[in-house]
Amino acid sequence: MPFRFVHTADVHLDSPLRTLALRDPALAALIGGATRQAFAAIIDLCLAEKVDALLIAGDLYDGEQTSMKTARFLADQLRRLHEAGIPGFVVRGNHDAESRITRELTLPDSVKVFTGRGECVERAAGGLDVAIHGVSFAQKHAPDSLLPKFRAPVEGAVNIGMLHTSLGGSPAHDRYAPCTPADLHGAGFAYWALGHVHQRSLEEGRATIVMPGNPQGRDVNEAGRKSASLVTIDDGRRIAVEERLTSVAEFRRTPVDLSGAEDWRTAMKRIEAALETERAATASEHLVARLTLTGATPLAWRLRNDADKLEEEARAIGADLGKTWLDKIELRCAEPRAATSAAADPVAELRLLMETEVAQSKAFRDELQAIAEELRGHLPPGAREDLFGADAEAFAEALGAFAREGAEDVLAHLRAADKDAAP
């Protein structure tokens, strides 16, 4: 008989909304409850496939989580497995280590939560002997490799390791419990159930190393379908890994080329066509699209000046398509060069002045930075990083983007006023 299990990680139950653009209450409710729905889908998968175990490789929670409703939800879901005779195996990640729920929650007896000392659970699965090893984060930070804490492979058994790790590092994730794929291949384990990096990856060699990614994206930086892994180890110890969809809502970046669009109706038709294409390519029940409008079009100033109307009509298109939501619209359109370079055009002259004189002025940059620093000081840490970035370089890039966007808004309003005043 084969040994079959589901491997997931980085559920981040009840994770707060990570984008300031989710102003639609219905969309906010959808995304706010999506992590729970994704976890319930994982439990459903375990039950439907009648697996031998569920492996959760860290970050069930999202940091300083205080809601005991979350605790009850988690316990109820794991109890479904318990009643079906399916054990759970959990290692704590960096977010779990700082969660109060981690210390207070009572889980069913069938759930094994590994400690920070390194433990191993042996079990027989038909003709296979299986050894599941795990090491949890004892503290929020784990700057050193946790591999030395693992016990030696059990001789004759199929050894499975559970580890929350950044591996060699990821730009989107802090460096935690670092190690290399070569380290994992050389550890003598057959399968490594990893967590921490929210992008799915699979590497095969002496060991099968799987990072399942998070089961539900939380913003457009976690775009695309999200999933868990259904793993089968057959009697010959061959390992097969299947990706199974878990995400309820799928974030997607959606480019729309408006080059040459002469009127509002044409622009809306192109947006509709782009959303239809994305909807057809979306595996999850819901699509959350971030539209990026590009290209040279005489509508550029009007799209920016009438941004509220643009957003309202784009949302209506999504509603007509069904389960298609708008995250936000990024305007990257420009007026055709011939329309903006005439010396007699005062708005074009102002644009040139703003780009070459104002934006390059040290006094302007210093004033912009002072305003941003004051605003940043009033924001909670999560929103602060989302808006201004996590380091000095990202902060500087954000300020540059804000300056450009602000200038384009001013120019668009001036262009609209100029058109209104024309005879």
Residue pairs with C-beta under 8 A, 6 or more apart in sequence:
1 125
1 126
1 127
1 128
1 235
2 125
2 126
2 128
2 232
2 233
2 234
2 235
3 52
3 53
3 125
3 126
3 128
3 130
3 158
3 232
3 233
4 49
4 50
4 51
4 52
4 230
4 231
4 232
4 233
5 51
5 52
5 53
5 54
5 55
5 230
5 231
6 42
6 45
6 46
6 49
6 51
6 53
6 54
6 55
6 228
6 229
6 230
6 231
6 244
7 55
7 57
7 193
7 210
7 212
7 228
7 229
7 231
8 42
8 54
8 55
8 56
8 57
8 212
8 215
8 228
8 229
8 246
9 56
9 57
9 58
9 59
9 93
9 164
9 193
9 194
9 195
9 196
9 211
9 212
9 213
9 214
10 57
10 58
10 59
10 93
10 195
10 196
10 198
10 212
10 213
10 214
10 215
11 35
11 38
11 39
11 42
11 56
11 59
11 60
11 214
11 215
11 216
12 35
12 59
12 60
12 61
12 62
12 95
12 214
12 218
13 35
13 36
13 39
13 60
13 61
13 62
13 65
13 70
13 73
13 74
14 32
14 35
14 36
14 61
14 62
14 65
14 67
14 70
15 35
15 62
15 218
16 62
16 382
17 28
17 31
17 32
17 218
17 219
18 218
18 219
18 221
18 382
18 386
19 219
19 220
19 327
19 328
19 386
20 383
20 386
20 387
21 327
21 328
22 28
22 31
22 327
24 315
24 325
24 326
27 288
27 325
27 326
27 327
30 248
30 249
30 286
30 325
31 218
31 249
31 288
34 216
34 218
34 247
34 248
34 249
35 215
35 216
35 218
36 73
37 216
37 248
38 215
38 216
38 226
38 246
38 247
38 248
39 74
39 77
39 215
40 77
41 215
41 246
41 248
42 54
42 215
42 228
42 246
43 54
43 77
43 78
43 80
43 81
45 51
45 228
45 230
45 244
45 246
46 54
46 81
46 84
46 86
47 80
47 81
47 84
47 86
49 230
50 84
50 86
51 86
51 230
52 86
52 87
52 125
53 86
53 87
53 88
53 89
53 132
54 81
54 86
54 87
54 88
54 89
55 88
55 89
55 90
55 132
55 160
55 162
55 193
56 88
56 89
56 90
56 91
56 195
57 91
57 93
57 162
57 163
57 164
57 193
57 194
57 195
57 196
57 212
58 91
58 92
58 93
58 94
58 95
58 96
58 136
58 137
58 164
58 195
58 196
59 93
59 94
59 95
59 96
59 164
59 195
59 196
60 74
60 90
60 93
60 96
61 70
61 95
61 96
61 99
61 101
61 102
62 95
62 99
63 95
63 98
63 99
64 98
64 99
64 100
65 99
65 100
65 101
66 100
66 101
68 101
70 101
71 101
71 104
71 105
74 101
74 105
74 107
75 105
75 106
75 107
75 108
78 88
78 107
78 108
78 110
78 111
79 108
81 87
81 88
81 108
81 110
81 111
82 108
82 109
82 110
82 111
85 110
86 110
87 110
87 111
87 112
88 107
88 108
88 110
88 111
88 112
89 111
89 112
89 114
89 121
89 132
89 134
89 162
90 111
90 112
90 113
90 114
90 134
90 136
91 113
91 114
91 134
91 135
91 136
91 137
91 162
91 163
91 164
91 195
92 102
92 113
92 114
92 116
92 136
92 137
92 164
93 136
93 137
93 164
93 176
93 195
93 196
94 137
94 140
94 141
94 142
94 164
94 174
94 176
94 196
96 102
96 136
96 137
97 136
97 137
97 138
97 139
97 140
98 140
107 113
112 121
112 132
112 134
113 136
114 134
114 135
114 136
114 162
115 135
115 136
115 138
116 135
116 136
116 137
116 138
116 149
117 135
117 149
118 133
118 134
118 135
118 146
118 149
118 150
118 151
119 133
119 134
119 135
119 151
120 131
120 132
120 133
120 151
120 154
121 131
121 132
122 129
122 130
122 131
122 132
122 154
122 157
123 129
123 130
123 132
124 130
126 235
127 235
128 157
128 158
128 233
128 235
128 237
129 154
129 156
129 157
129 158
130 157
130 158
130 160
130 233
131 153
131 154
131 157
131 158
131 159
131 160
132 160
132 162
133 150
133 151
133 159
133 160
133 161
133 162
133 189
134 161
134 162
134 163
135 146
135 149
135 150
135 162
135 163
136 164
137 164
137 176
137 177
141 176
142 164
142 176
142 177
143 175
143 176
143 178
144 177
144 178
145 177
145 178
145 179
145 183
146 163
146 165
146 177
146 179
147 163
147 179
147 183
147 184
147 187
150 161
150 187
152 188
153 159
153 187
153 188
153 189
158 190
158 191
158 233
158 237
159 188
159 189
159 190
159 191
160 189
160 190
160 191
160 192
160 193
161 184
161 187
161 189
161 191
161 192
161 193
162 192
162 193
163 177
163 179
163 192
163 193
163 194
163 195
164 176
164 177
164 194
164 195
164 196
165 176
165 177
165 178
165 179
165 194
165 195
165 196
166 173
166 174
166 175
166 176
166 177
166 178
166 196
166 197
167 178
167 179
167 180
167 181
167 194
167 197
167 211
168 178
168 180
168 181
169 175
169 178
170 197
170 199
172 197
172 198
172 199
172 221
173 196
173 197
173 198
176 196
177 196
181 203
181 205
181 209
184 192
184 207
184 209
185 205
185 206
185 207
185 209
186 206
187 207
189 207
190 207
190 208
190 233
190 237
190 239
191 207
191 208
191 209
191 210
191 231
191 233
191 239
192 207
192 208
192 209
192 210
193 210
194 209
194 210
194 211
194 212
195 211
195 212
196 211
197 211
197 213
198 213
198 214
198 217
198 222
199 211
199 213
200 211
200 212
200 213
200 226
200 227
200 243
201 209
201 210
201 211
201 213
202 208
202 209
202 210
202 211
202 241
203 209
203 210
208 239
208 241
210 229
210 231
210 241
212 227
212 228
212 229
213 226
213 227
214 222
214 226
215 226
215 227
215 228
215 246
215 247
216 226
216 246
216 247
216 248
216 249
217 223
217 224
217 226
217 247
217 249
217 250
217 251
219 251
219 327
220 251
220 252
220 253
220 288
220 290
220 327
222 251
223 250
223 251
223 252
223 253
224 250
224 251
224 252
225 245
225 247
225 250
225 282
225 283
225 284
226 245
226 246
226 247
226 250
226 284
227 243
227 244
227 245
227 246
227 247
228 243
228 244
228 246
229 241
229 242
229 243
229 244
230 241
230 242
230 243
230 244
231 239
231 240
231 241
231 242
232 239
232 240
232 242
233 239
234 240
245 283
245 284
247 283
247 284
248 284
248 285
248 286
249 284
249 285
249 286
249 287
249 288
249 325
250 282
250 283
250 284
250 286
250 287
250 288
251 288
251 289
251 290
251 327
252 278
252 281
252 282
252 287
252 288
252 289
252 290
253 289
253 290
253 292
254 274
254 275
254 278
254 289
254 290
254 291
254 292
255 274
255 292
255 294
256 270
256 271
256 274
256 291
256 292
256 293
256 294
257 270
257 294
257 295
258 267
258 270
258 293
258 294
258 295
258 297
258 299
258 303
258 333
259 294
259 295
259 296
259 297
260 295
260 296
260 297
261 267
261 270
261 295
261 297
261 299
262 297
262 298
262 299
263 299
264 299
264 302
267 293
267 297
267 299
267 303
268 313
268 314
268 317
271 291
271 293
271 314
271 317
272 317
274 291
275 287
275 289
275 291
275 314
275 317
275 318
275 321
275 324
276 321
278 287
278 289
278 324
279 287
279 321
279 322
279 324
285 323
286 323
286 324
286 325
287 318
287 323
287 324
287 325
288 325
288 326
288 327
289 318
289 324
289 325
289 326
289 327
290 327
290 328
290 329
290 330
291 314
291 326
291 328
291 329
291 330
292 329
292 330
292 332
293 303
293 329
293 330
293 331
293 332
293 333
294 332
294 333
295 333
295 334
296 333
296 334
296 335
296 336
296 337
297 303
297 333
297 334
297 335
297 336
298 335
298 336
298 339
299 333
300 331
300 333
300 334
300 335
300 412
301 335
301 411
301 412
301 415
301 416
302 412
302 416
303 310
303 331
303 333
304 331
304 333
304 408
304 409
304 412
305 412
305 413
305 415
305 416
307 329
307 331
310 329
311 326
311 328
311 329
314 326
314 329
315 325
315 326
317 324
318 324
318 325
318 326
331 408
334 340
340 347
340 348
340 351
341 348
342 348
343 349
346 418
347 411
347 414
347 415
347 418
350 411
350 414
351 407
351 411
354 407
354 411
355 407
358 364
359 403
359 404
359 407
364 403
365 399
368 399
368 402
368 403
369 399
372 388
372 395
372 398
372 399
372 402
376 384
376 387
376 388
379 387
387 398
388 394
388 395
388 398
389 395
389 397
389 398
